[in-house]
Amino acid sequence: MTIEIEVAYALPEEQVVIPLALEPPVTIESAIRQSGILERFPDIVLEDDRVGIFGRYLALDHPVEDGDRVEIYRPLYLSPTDARRIRAEARRRRRRRS
């Protein structure tokens, strides 16, 4: 019996989703390693980058179930709050110039 999952990784300019059919038991780490994504994106460091399933942060040894999407998260360089503040300030500056 195999389980069908996806391994996903997104960059600002590219999103990659790799479908896999694997024999259980499968962990997040084993799914990522078997997907080949680490060879495609050598900047991924599993020990440093956060991982999860469907937006929920989980440990590398967490089991994966049929239908799961394993995700590798890049570090945020700007918090969502700071990004909103910067966008609001830019809108205010544009309105003042108009």
JOKAMO-V187040 format. One line per field, one symbol per residue. phi: phi as a letter, one per 20 degrees, with the letter a starting at -180 (. if undefined). psi: psi as a letter, one per 30 degrees, with the letter a starting at -180 (. if undefined). burial: # if it has 24 or more other ideal C-beta (glycine too) atoms within 12 Angstrom, else .. A space follows every 50 residues. Layout:
phi=???
psi=???
burial=???
This chain:
phi=.dddccdcbcdgdbcccdfcccefecdgfffffffnffffcfffcgfdfe caclndfbffeffddgnfdecddefeebfgffffffffffffffffff
psi=klkklkkkkklefkkkjjkkjlklkkleeeeeeffgfeeeiffkjefekl lakhgjkllfgkkklkfljkkkklkkfkleeeeeeeeeeeeeeeeef.
burial=..#.#####......#.#.#.#...#######.##.##..#..#.#..## ###....#.#.#.#...######.........................
